[in-house]
Amino acid sequence: MRLTAVLLGLVWVYGGCRSSTLSEVKELKGIVGDVVYLPAAVKKNGLFFKNGSQIGSVIRYMARMATPDRVQWDRSTGLVSIHLLEELDSGEYVVQNMDTREVLVSIYQLSVYNPVPRPQVSSRSRVKPSCSVLCSVENGRELTLSWHREGRILSYNSSPNLSTPLSLPLEIEENSAPYSCVAENPARQEIFLVKPEEPSTQTSGVQQEQGETQLQCAVLCGEWERAHPVLAQRGADTVQHQQPQSQHPLSLPLEIEENSAPYSCVAENPARKEIVLVKPEEYCYDPVSRPQVSSRSRVKPSCSVLCSVENGRELTLSWHREGQILSYTSSPNLSTPLSLPLEIEENSAPYSCVTANPVSNETVTVRPEDHCFDRDTRSLLVAATEAFIGILFIVLMGTYICFMIRSNTLGS
């Protein structure tokens, strides 16, 4: 105890003698019973406060927390987490990081809310044209109830009287897109889909934390942990969602729109969320063009060919033989075609000219016997060609002379 107190005092003095950087206050949202992480990491030395009172410290990689069963420090990440959240945990939290010469002070305002109750949808009138439904939910702190359709808010309701349930009627339009009844507080929301043709049917909801930009060439988002619904969203619009039924991995394909805003693949459970940002330009490529092969020299032993292709983003051009890369080239100058020469070896296995980007490739096979000839063979071919041309010339001249003779004979 005395040693800890002395070390803690030294940390305080050491921190007071150094310059400090104070960050802006950041808001954190939590749900009763869940866990929340203070994002500022402390790896070696640091102090933690709530509403001005110290709740823990890390001194020379050793953590000491006032309530270790609920406030815990992860040595590998340096993050402090608060478990089994209660509404009383709301307040201002300060993290003093003294790992470096400069003290980094991070301030967080944590607000803890009760879980969002499950809204209920019931039919008020099922006869057209006055078909209507009623969405209701148990009220809570900062809770709102709203109707949405195609990303637009149609109506909403809230009340400071927490003893009275919230309710919100809706007149359903015939042949309309599905409606969503959304109950939410600043930390969580519950969504229920209502189809006009089934106005009394309730479907499973999706829990979603707010405050994050959330996922539409095609990508596949996967998550291997159980009880992590995967949301495909862009902006505030949820494209799809899945709830796991077993320990099999979740996967969710997505068709990406060209020149679109970034998408986010979101995996979350009630305690934590992980987001991967997907930029269309990083995942979508134009299909590669088919390379063209031409002969540079067709006479052994210096027989050579040239492979060329129109350039593109992250495009490579390479020569292969029997699974080995012989040479390759690429260029950031997309206006200049790529080309790659190759000296062909006598009696070699076939070569392949391959053009590829991260999503597609094209291959042209080159056989040495189709492009290379022995010098004697070439001489024979040249001689045979010349002889053929000479014979053809003689035949044509003979035909012409005979024609002229006959013409003169008929004229006489």
Beta strands, then each sheet from edge to edge (+ up, - down):
strand 1: 20-22
strand 2: 26-31
strand 3: 36-38
strand 4: 46-50
strand 5: 53-59
strand 6: 62-65
strand 7: 71-73
strand 8: 80-82
strand 9: 91-97
strand 10: 103-113
strand 11: 120-125
strand 12: 132-137
strand 13: 144-149
strand 14: 152-157
strand 15: 166-171
strand 16: 179-184
strand 17: 189-194
strand 18: 218-223
strand 19: 230-234
strand 20: 237-242
strand 21: 250-255
strand 22: 263-269
strand 23: 272-278
strand 24: 292-297
strand 25: 304-309
strand 26: 316-321
strand 27: 324-329
strand 28: 338-343
strand 29: 351-356
strand 30: 361-366
sheet 1: 1+ 10+ 2+
sheet 2: 1+ 10+ 9- 4+ 5- 6+
sheet 3: 3+ 8- 7+
sheet 4: 11+ 12- 15+
sheet 5: 14+ 13- 16+ 17-
sheet 6: 18+ 21-
sheet 7: 20+ 19- 22+ 23-
sheet 8: 24+ 25- 28+
sheet 9: 27+ 26- 29+ 30-
end
